[in-house]
Amino acid sequence: MKTLVATVGKVRIGSGFPIVIQTMCNTHTDDIEGTVAQCIRMRDAGAELIRITCPGLQDVPHIREIRDRLRAAGVDTPLVADIHFSSETAIAVAPYVEKVRINPGNFHKNHEEACRQFSRLVGVCKEHGTAIRIGLNHGSLGERITALYGNTPEAMARAAMEWIERCIQEDFYNVVVSLKSSNTIVMVEAYRLLAATMQERGIVFPLHVGVTEAGNGDSGRIKSCVGISALLQEGIGQTIRVSLTEDPVRELPVARYLADRYDGRLFSSMTALSLEDGQAVATYDAPSREKLLLDVACDFGKRLLDRTLDDVQLRGCYRDEDGRTVSIEDSGLGEYLRDELMQAARRRFYKPEYIACPGCGRTMYDLQAAFEAVKARTSHLSNTVIAVMGCIVNGPGEMADADWGYVGEGGGKVSIYKGKTAVLRHVPDTEAVDRLVELIEQDSTSTGR
């Protein structure tokens, strides 16, 4: 798919250029020393773009100071300011970063006013050479769009096209677009619809691809690879982020794997494959457990999402950390990866489905520890979707698919949601996991689930 090219500082995103990998700081933006140190670690780990949250106007001087310190230290990795709701913050920070990430539909409840504010931002970005990422997520489309099209992939694509048309009217093309979801089926369908619509329009902007709130560990990596690889195989995606609820530096090896694989610099360790009646039997000779995990997710994720394949059997071997050969079948890893793959592609659920944001400067509690505690206490549940979200700004919207939600309020407090309704607020974070588990178990007893 041939796209326009966006210029983000020294980085080019679009047709004719390699896939760009990026990540996002989870430090507080007013912690200038900590954010600068984390950015340097990210640069050293291979990040080609670095995103930093900018929650309000008070954070614009912090972003400027972070940029100045990084440039003085010889770090020229482009910076992206992550904006939620405030067009004034976006306009104020745009001169000091190489890109701003916005959802312009959130600028104002009145669509015409949101358009006016977006035009002001475009004018500033034109003046300073700043790129824009129009970033729409499944859970944050706004009432106007969902009233017309529901909370659907079509709604996501149509919402994006409205802002794309505004960019064209403004003669502004330094733009990247994203349509993320924690649901791999929704995410892939939304991007496909948008790509097809832009191609019909005759102007195709580069796409930032990712599975949002993918979680952590093996599950987060497999889920991310299933969704992202399905699109990269079709030429959809010019820049990627793997969103893990871990140290953000740990996202980068997975993103690099995906970029290298779909830019033709890396190949699967699968040595044999047989297909019959929707069943696959695959044999691997992998140099590591991690490579095996990523290869399997990319080899079969798209087929499972598209339902051209129904089941996978894994055979062969991999090398452990000591270089010893380990049998995939005898170790039980084959069955485990099969279960994880089926869950990531939403074909079969063998454990709870977890939605967890990676955390950012808006997160006001130990998100990673809370997520691990929630997983440890709820792992026995099945057919349940549980979200652990870092802040009240994003949480309620982004956990659109969840049965239950654990959302940080700040100040050591947590809100607990059942579906889209807050059933408990201001729960001390020392008690919140217990209260969540109690509510889930009470609901399971009353409904017989």
TIFIRO-153397 format. One record per residue (C-alpha): residue in one letter; z, y, x. Coordinates in steps of 0.5 Angstrom, whole numbers, plus 500, padded with zeros to 3 digits. Example, Ala and Ser with C-alpha at 12.3 -4.5 7.8 and 13.67 -1.06 7.14 Angstrom:
BEGIN
NUPA	r	Z	Y	X
NUPA	a	516	491	525
NUPA	s	514	498	527
This chain:
BEGIN
NUPA	r	Z	Y	X
NUPA	m	500	500	500
NUPA	k	498	506	503
NUPA	t	503	512	503
NUPA	l	504	519	505
NUPA	v	508	521	511
NUPA	a	515	524	510
NUPA	t	517	528	517
NUPA	v	525	527	518
NUPA	g	526	531	524
NUPA	k	523	526	530
NUPA	v	522	521	525
NUPA	r	516	519	521
NUPA	i	516	515	515
NUPA	g	510	512	511
NUPA	s	503	509	512
NUPA	g	502	508	520
NUPA	f	509	508	522
NUPA	p	514	502	523
NUPA	i	519	501	518
NUPA	v	525	506	519
NUPA	i	532	503	519
NUPA	q	538	507	517
NUPA	t	545	507	515
NUPA	m	551	512	512
NUPA	c	558	514	515
NUPA	n	564	512	511
NUPA	t	568	517	515
NUPA	h	571	523	511
NUPA	t	566	529	513
NUPA	d	572	534	514
NUPA	d	574	529	520
NUPA	i	569	532	525
NUPA	e	571	528	531
NUPA	g	571	521	527
NUPA	t	564	523	524
NUPA	v	561	525	531
NUPA	a	564	518	534
NUPA	q	561	514	528
NUPA	c	554	517	529
NUPA	i	554	516	536
NUPA	r	556	509	535
NUPA	m	550	508	530
NUPA	r	545	511	534
NUPA	d	547	506	540
NUPA	a	546	501	535
NUPA	g	539	503	533
NUPA	a	540	507	527
NUPA	e	534	512	526
NUPA	l	537	516	521
NUPA	i	544	517	519
NUPA	r	547	519	512
NUPA	i	553	523	511
NUPA	t	556	525	505
NUPA	c	557	532	503
NUPA	p	561	532	497
NUPA	g	561	540	496
NUPA	l	560	547	499
NUPA	q	567	546	503
NUPA	d	563	541	507
NUPA	v	557	545	509
NUPA	p	560	548	515
NUPA	h	563	541	517
NUPA	i	556	538	517
NUPA	r	553	544	521
NUPA	e	559	543	526
NUPA	i	557	535	526
NUPA	r	550	536	527
NUPA	d	551	542	533
NUPA	r	556	537	537
NUPA	l	551	531	536
NUPA	r	545	535	539
NUPA	a	550	538	544
NUPA	a	551	531	546
NUPA	g	544	529	546
NUPA	v	544	525	540
NUPA	d	537	527	536
NUPA	t	538	522	531
NUPA	p	536	526	524
NUPA	l	541	527	519
NUPA	v	541	526	512
NUPA	a	546	530	507
NUPA	d	548	526	501
NUPA	i	549	530	495
NUPA	h	552	528	488
NUPA	f	551	533	482
NUPA	s	551	540	486
NUPA	s	544	543	487
NUPA	e	548	549	490
NUPA	t	551	544	495
NUPA	a	544	541	497
NUPA	i	541	548	497
NUPA	a	547	551	502
NUPA	v	546	544	507
NUPA	a	539	544	507
NUPA	p	538	548	513
NUPA	y	542	544	517
NUPA	v	540	537	516
NUPA	e	533	534	517
NUPA	k	533	531	510
NUPA	v	537	531	503
NUPA	r	538	526	498
NUPA	i	539	528	491
NUPA	n	538	525	484
NUPA	p	536	532	481
NUPA	g	537	529	474
NUPA	n	544	530	475
NUPA	f	544	538	477
NUPA	h	545	540	470
NUPA	k	545	536	463
NUPA	n	539	541	461
NUPA	h	533	538	464
NUPA	e	530	545	464
NUPA	e	535	548	468
NUPA	a	535	542	473
NUPA	c	528	543	474
NUPA	r	529	550	475
NUPA	q	535	548	480
NUPA	f	530	543	484
NUPA	s	525	548	485
NUPA	r	530	553	488
NUPA	l	532	547	493
NUPA	v	524	545	494
NUPA	g	523	553	496
NUPA	v	529	552	501
NUPA	c	527	545	504
NUPA	k	520	548	505
NUPA	e	522	554	509
NUPA	h	526	550	514
NUPA	g	522	543	514
NUPA	t	527	539	511
NUPA	a	525	533	507
NUPA	i	528	531	500
NUPA	r	530	524	498
NUPA	i	529	523	491
NUPA	g	535	517	490
NUPA	l	535	515	483
NUPA	n	540	509	482
NUPA	h	540	504	476
NUPA	g	547	506	474
NUPA	s	546	514	474
NUPA	l	540	515	470
NUPA	g	543	520	465
NUPA	e	543	521	458
NUPA	r	536	524	457
NUPA	i	532	518	460
NUPA	t	536	512	458
NUPA	a	536	515	450
NUPA	l	528	515	451
NUPA	y	527	508	455
NUPA	g	534	505	456
NUPA	n	538	503	462
NUPA	t	532	499	465
NUPA	p	527	499	471
NUPA	e	522	502	466
NUPA	a	527	508	465
NUPA	m	528	508	473
NUPA	a	521	509	475
NUPA	r	519	514	469
NUPA	a	525	518	471
NUPA	a	523	518	479
NUPA	m	515	520	476
NUPA	e	518	526	473
NUPA	w	521	529	479
NUPA	i	515	526	483
NUPA	e	510	530	479
NUPA	r	515	537	480
NUPA	c	514	536	487
NUPA	i	506	535	486
NUPA	q	507	542	482
NUPA	e	511	545	488
NUPA	d	506	543	493
NUPA	f	511	539	496
NUPA	y	510	533	499
NUPA	n	515	532	505
NUPA	v	519	527	500
NUPA	v	521	520	500
NUPA	v	523	516	493
NUPA	s	528	510	492
NUPA	l	530	506	486
NUPA	k	536	502	488
NUPA	s	540	497	484
NUPA	s	546	492	485
NUPA	n	542	487	481
NUPA	t	536	484	485
NUPA	i	531	483	479
NUPA	v	532	490	476
NUPA	m	531	493	483
NUPA	v	525	489	485
NUPA	e	522	491	478
NUPA	a	523	498	478
NUPA	y	520	499	485
NUPA	r	514	495	483
NUPA	l	513	499	477
NUPA	l	514	506	481
NUPA	a	509	503	486
NUPA	a	504	502	481
NUPA	t	505	508	477
NUPA	m	504	512	484
NUPA	q	498	508	486
NUPA	e	495	510	479
NUPA	r	497	517	480
NUPA	g	493	517	486
NUPA	i	499	520	490
NUPA	v	504	515	493
NUPA	f	510	517	497
NUPA	p	514	513	502
NUPA	l	519	509	499
NUPA	h	526	508	501
NUPA	v	528	501	499
NUPA	g	535	497	499
NUPA	v	540	493	494
NUPA	t	546	498	493
NUPA	e	553	495	493
NUPA	a	551	489	495
NUPA	g	558	487	498
NUPA	n	559	484	504
NUPA	g	559	478	509
NUPA	d	554	472	508
NUPA	s	553	474	500
NUPA	g	552	481	502
NUPA	r	547	480	507
NUPA	i	543	474	503
NUPA	k	543	479	497
NUPA	s	540	485	501
NUPA	c	535	480	504
NUPA	v	533	477	498
NUPA	g	531	484	494
NUPA	i	529	488	500
NUPA	s	524	482	503
NUPA	a	521	481	496
NUPA	l	518	488	496
NUPA	l	517	489	504
NUPA	q	512	483	503
NUPA	e	508	487	498
NUPA	g	508	493	503
NUPA	i	513	496	498
NUPA	g	518	500	503
NUPA	q	517	504	509
NUPA	t	525	505	510
NUPA	i	531	501	509
NUPA	r	538	501	508
NUPA	v	542	494	508
NUPA	s	549	497	504
NUPA	l	555	493	506
NUPA	t	562	494	505
NUPA	e	563	493	512
NUPA	d	563	498	518
NUPA	p	556	501	517
NUPA	v	554	499	524
NUPA	r	554	492	522
NUPA	e	549	494	517
NUPA	l	544	495	523
NUPA	p	542	488	525
NUPA	v	540	486	519
NUPA	a	536	492	517
NUPA	r	533	491	524
NUPA	y	531	484	523
NUPA	l	528	486	516
NUPA	a	524	491	520
NUPA	d	522	487	525
NUPA	r	520	481	521
NUPA	y	515	485	516
NUPA	d	512	489	522
NUPA	g	510	483	525
NUPA	r	515	483	531
NUPA	l	519	477	528
NUPA	f	518	470	525
NUPA	s	522	465	521
NUPA	s	525	459	524
NUPA	m	522	455	519
NUPA	t	518	449	522
NUPA	a	516	445	516
NUPA	l	516	446	508
NUPA	s	514	442	503
NUPA	l	513	444	495
NUPA	e	512	440	489
NUPA	d	514	441	482
NUPA	g	517	448	483
NUPA	q	522	445	489
NUPA	a	522	446	496
NUPA	v	524	442	502
NUPA	a	525	447	508
NUPA	t	526	444	515
NUPA	y	529	449	520
NUPA	d	530	450	528
NUPA	a	534	456	528
NUPA	p	537	460	534
NUPA	s	543	462	530
NUPA	r	547	461	524
NUPA	e	546	469	522
NUPA	k	538	468	524
NUPA	l	538	462	519
NUPA	l	541	465	514
NUPA	l	537	471	514
NUPA	d	530	467	515
NUPA	v	532	463	508
NUPA	a	533	469	504
NUPA	c	527	472	506
NUPA	d	523	465	506
NUPA	f	525	464	499
NUPA	g	528	470	495
NUPA	k	521	473	493
NUPA	r	519	466	490
NUPA	l	526	465	486
NUPA	l	526	472	484
NUPA	d	518	471	481
NUPA	r	520	464	478
NUPA	t	514	461	482
NUPA	l	520	456	485
NUPA	d	526	453	482
NUPA	d	530	450	487
NUPA	v	531	449	495
NUPA	q	533	444	499
NUPA	l	535	446	507
NUPA	r	534	441	513
NUPA	g	534	441	520
NUPA	c	539	445	525
NUPA	y	542	451	528
NUPA	r	545	453	534
NUPA	d	553	455	534
NUPA	e	556	461	538
NUPA	d	557	456	544
NUPA	g	550	453	544
NUPA	r	551	447	541
NUPA	t	546	444	536
NUPA	v	549	443	528
NUPA	s	546	439	523
NUPA	i	545	444	517
NUPA	e	546	438	512
NUPA	d	552	435	515
NUPA	s	555	441	516
NUPA	g	555	443	509
NUPA	l	551	449	510
NUPA	g	545	447	507
NUPA	e	548	447	500
NUPA	y	552	453	501
NUPA	l	546	457	503
NUPA	r	542	454	497
NUPA	d	548	456	492
NUPA	e	548	463	495
NUPA	l	541	464	495
NUPA	m	540	462	488
NUPA	q	546	467	486
NUPA	a	543	473	490
NUPA	a	536	471	486
NUPA	r	540	471	479
NUPA	r	538	464	478
NUPA	r	544	461	478
NUPA	f	552	463	479
NUPA	y	557	459	482
NUPA	k	562	464	483
NUPA	p	563	471	481
NUPA	e	558	476	482
NUPA	y	561	482	486
NUPA	i	558	489	486
NUPA	a	562	493	492
NUPA	c	559	500	495
NUPA	p	559	501	502
NUPA	g	564	507	502
NUPA	c	563	514	505
NUPA	g	566	520	506
NUPA	r	568	520	498
NUPA	t	572	514	499
NUPA	m	580	515	498
NUPA	y	583	509	500
NUPA	d	582	502	504
NUPA	l	575	500	500
NUPA	q	574	494	505
NUPA	a	581	491	504
NUPA	a	581	492	497
NUPA	f	575	488	496
NUPA	e	577	483	500
NUPA	a	584	482	496
NUPA	v	580	482	490
NUPA	k	575	477	492
NUPA	a	581	473	494
NUPA	r	584	473	488
NUPA	t	578	472	483
NUPA	s	574	467	487
NUPA	h	576	462	482
NUPA	l	572	465	476
NUPA	s	565	464	474
NUPA	n	560	468	470
NUPA	t	564	474	471
NUPA	v	561	481	475
NUPA	i	567	485	478
NUPA	a	565	491	481
NUPA	v	570	495	487
NUPA	m	568	502	488
NUPA	g	570	507	493
NUPA	c	570	513	488
NUPA	i	570	516	481
NUPA	v	564	520	483
NUPA	n	559	514	483
NUPA	g	563	508	481
NUPA	p	563	508	473
NUPA	g	555	509	473
NUPA	e	553	505	479
NUPA	m	557	499	476
NUPA	a	553	498	470
NUPA	d	552	491	470
NUPA	a	560	489	471
NUPA	d	564	486	467
NUPA	w	570	489	470
NUPA	g	571	495	475
NUPA	y	576	497	480
NUPA	v	575	504	482
NUPA	g	578	509	487
NUPA	e	581	515	484
NUPA	g	584	518	490
NUPA	g	591	520	492
NUPA	g	593	512	492
NUPA	k	591	511	485
NUPA	v	586	506	482
NUPA	s	582	506	475
NUPA	i	581	499	472
NUPA	y	575	499	467
NUPA	k	572	493	462
NUPA	g	565	494	462
NUPA	k	564	502	462
NUPA	t	571	503	459
NUPA	a	577	505	463
NUPA	v	582	501	460
NUPA	l	588	503	465
NUPA	r	588	510	469
NUPA	h	592	512	475
NUPA	v	594	505	477
NUPA	p	598	505	484
NUPA	d	593	502	489
NUPA	t	599	497	491
NUPA	e	599	494	484
NUPA	a	592	495	482
NUPA	v	589	488	484
NUPA	d	595	485	480
NUPA	r	593	489	474
NUPA	l	586	487	475
NUPA	v	587	480	475
NUPA	e	592	480	469
NUPA	l	587	483	465
NUPA	i	581	479	467
NUPA	e	586	473	465
NUPA	q	588	475	459
NUPA	d	581	477	457
NUPA	s	579	470	459
NUPA	t	585	467	455
NUPA	s	583	471	448
NUPA	t	576	469	449
NUPA	g	576	462	451
NUPA	r	571	464	457
